[in-house]
Amino acid sequence: MNHDFNFDESYEYLLNIFTEDVIYSRFENILTQIQDVLEGMRILDKVEVNIDLLGLAVLDYFEDIARIKNFQRIPRTNVDKIYSYGVYWLLRRNPIQILDQSLEKEFLHINEKVCVLITIPKMLEEMQITTIGNKERIFNYLQLMYYNFKYRTYTQQSLEFMIEAFFCGCDCFSDKESSVNG
């Protein structure tokens, strides 16, 4: 699968910071994740992933990461930033477009839903959580995340805080009966 997007010339400087392979690999990876979620929802054939918008989201992500690395003088960014900045730009660019108008009411916020369904499994995997003890708590967290993506103001930094808070909660309570580890 090779869905190339065009580099706008204003983003070409990123090729001096990241390799073309790294950028396109991130693009392909996110596209695959989106398609997997849409397939799981059984609506892959009723929506379209706008390749240009997805490409811009990926380039905007790398632009932010380049700024962070330069400002903080760090060689690598932490996973919180990777997830939060990636999700932020997907939500800003809204690359998933509904083709079947009968779905518009049910899937009006499809980009937000897909971002939740991409992010939560990554967060659980990062914390090595394979079983969920308190399913209601996780479901409420998913709902709150989805609601915030739809209706609240958020930034890359507030999303990073949300992800770090989740990780912190998992670390702090991992050995208790009421934890997400069960």
LOLO-891372 format. One line per field, with one value per residue (C-alpha): residue number from 1; x negated, y negated, z negated. Coordinates in Angstrom, 2 decimals, decimal comma. Layout:
REM residues N
n	[NUM/...]
u	[X/...]
v	[Y/...]
w	[Z/...]
END
This chain:
REM residues 182
n	[1/2/3/4/5/6/7/8/9/10/11/12/13/14/15/16/17/18/19/20/21/22/23/24/25/26/27/28/29/30/31/32/33/34/35/36/37/38/39/40/41/42/43/44/45/46/47/48/49/50/51/52/53/54/55/56/57/58/59/60/61/62/63/64/65/66/67/68/69/70/71/72/73/74/75/76/77/78/79/80/81/82/83/84/85/86/87/88/89/90/91/92/93/94/95/96/97/98/99/100/101/102/103/104/105/106/107/108/109/110/111/112/113/114/115/116/117/118/119/120/121/122/123/124/125/126/127/128/129/130/131/132/133/134/135/136/137/138/139/140/141/142/143/144/145/146/147/148/149/150/151/152/153/154/155/156/157/158/159/160/161/162/163/164/165/166/167/168/169/170/171/172/173/174/175/176/177/178/179/180/181/182]
u	[0,00/-1,68/0,52/-1,86/-0,88/-2,58/-5,01/-3,98/-7,18/-6,71/-7,26/-10,29/-12,69/-11,46/-13,44/-16,61/-15,44/-13,62/-14,17/-11,56/-11,20/-10,38/-7,71/-6,12/-6,31/-4,38/-1,84/-1,36/-1,15/1,54/3,46/3,39/4,57/7,44/8,45/8,34/10,64/13,03/13,07/13,79/16,69/17,84/17,91/14,66/16,60/18,84/16,09/12,97/9,64/8,55/4,88/3,96/5,47/3,86/0,54/0,89/1,68/-1,49/-3,59/-2,13/-2,98/-6,58/-6,81/-5,76/-8,12/-11,00/-10,26/-10,10/-13,39/-15,07/-13,68/-14,28/-17,51/-16,45/-17,26/-13,96/-10,47/-8,62/-5,62/-3,19/-4,19/-4,13/-0,56/0,76/-0,69/0,31/3,90/4,08/3,23/5,55/8,36/7,43/7,21/10,20/8,98/11,93/14,82/18,28/19,42/22,73/25,03/27,21/24,29/23,91/26,02/24,49/20,91/20,86/17,78/16,07/12,59/12,97/14,25/11,42/8,83/10,15/10,15/6,57/5,21/6,66/5,21/1,79/2,02/3,04/0,25/-2,27/-1,30/-1,34/2,30/3,79/6,85/9,13/10,53/12,74/14,37/16,84/14,01/12,26/15,55/16,18/12,67/13,29/16,58/14,98/12,14/14,61/16,76/13,72/12,58/16,05/16,95/14,05/11,02/7,80/4,18/1,30/0,15/3,53/3,70/0,19/1,28/4,30/2,13/-0,51/2,23/3,52/0,03/-0,52/2,78/1,86/-1,55/-0,24/2,57/1,36/1,15/4,55/7,67/9,57/6,91/7,27/4,96/7,64]
v	[0,00/-3,22/-6,25/-9,08/-12,55/-15,60/-17,57/-21,19/-23,15/-24,93/-21,56/-20,43/-21,65/-18,70/-16,42/-17,95/-16,82/-13,55/-11,15/-10,81/-7,15/-8,10/-10,57/-8,25/-5,34/-7,37/-8,29/-4,65/-3,49/-6,01/-5,28/-1,55/-2,21/-4,38/-1,79/1,00/-0,96/-1,83/1,81/2,88/0,42/1,93/-1,46/-1,41/-1,41/-4,28/-6,76/-8,05/-8,91/-12,11/-11,41/-15,08/-15,97/-12,95/-13,94/-17,46/-16,06/-13,96/-16,90/-19,18/-16,50/-16,33/-20,12/-20,24/-17,41/-19,20/-22,36/-20,43/-18,65/-21,91/-23,90/-21,24/-20,04/-16,41/-13,62/-11,78/-12,73/-10,75/-8,60/-11,08/-13,72/-11,27/-10,21/-13,65/-15,59/-12,88/-12,81/-16,58/-16,99/-14,20/-15,97/-19,34/-18,07/-15,66/-13,36/-10,95/-12,06/-10,47/-9,32/-7,71/-10,51/-8,08/-7,80/-11,52/-11,59/-8,51/-9,25/-13,04/-12,96/-10,06/-11,57/-11,98/-8,44/-6,97/-8,96/-7,51/-4,00/-4,41/-6,07/-3,95/-0,62/-2,28/-3,66/-0,27/1,44/-1,12/-0,29/3,45/3,80/6,90/7,36/4,66/5,15/2,11/1,98/-0,69/-3,05/-2,55/-2,98/-6,24/-7,38/-6,59/-8,48/-11,48/-11,52/-11,32/-14,08/-16,31/-15,73/-16,69/-19,66/-20,99/-23,08/-21,10/-21,60/-19,28/-19,98/-19,26/-15,97/-15,17/-15,87/-13,59/-10,75/-11,22/-11,30/-7,97/-6,48/-7,88/-6,42/-3,04/-3,13/-4,34/-1,85/1,13/3,39/2,53/4,61/1,64/0,84/1,14/4,15/6,04]
w	[0,00/1,09/0,63/1,31/0,37/1,77/-0,33/-0,28/0,29/-3,05/-4,78/-2,78/-5,45/-7,57/-5,26/-6,77/-10,23/-9,55/-6,70/-4,02/-5,01/-8,62/-7,52/-4,98/-7,41/-10,00/-7,33/-6,28/-9,90/-10,81/-7,62/-8,45/-12,01/-10,74/-8,17/-10,77/-13,09/-10,26/-9,15/-12,73/-12,76/-9,44/-7,70/-5,72/-2,44/-3,60/-4,40/-2,73/-4,25/-2,56/-1,83/-1,50/-4,89/-6,52/-4,95/-6,34/-9,80/-9,65/-8,46/-11,16/-13,73/-12,54/-12,49/-16,16/-17,09/-15,33/-17,32/-20,60/-19,91/-18,98/-21,90/-24,54/-22,90/-23,14/-20,67/-21,17/-22,28/-24,91/-24,12/-25,73/-23,19/-20,30/-21,07/-22,01/-19,09/-16,64/-17,89/-18,03/-14,36/-13,27/-15,10/-13,60/-10,02/-10,12/-7,34/-7,53/-5,35/-5,36/-1,91/-2,84/-3,98/-5,92/-8,38/-8,98/-12,12/-13,74/-12,68/-12,61/-14,85/-13,13/-13,39/-17,13/-17,56/-15,51/-17,46/-20,72/-19,27/-18,06/-21,20/-24,01/-22,82/-22,45/-25,98/-27,37/-25,46/-26,68/-30,24/-29,41/-30,37/-28,77/-30,96/-32,28/-35,74/-36,03/-32,60/-33,70/-34,66/-31,31/-29,44/-31,32/-30,44/-26,76/-26,86/-28,55/-26,03/-23,14/-24,65/-25,10/-21,53/-20,31/-22,49/-24,52/-23,76/-23,84/-22,92/-22,26/-25,80/-27,42/-25,52/-26,69/-30,27/-29,84/-28,56/-31,26/-33,93/-32,62/-32,75/-36,24/-37,46/-36,03/-37,70/-41,05/-41,39/-39,41/-42,44/-43,94/-43,33/-41,86/-39,27/-35,53/-35,73/-37,65]
END
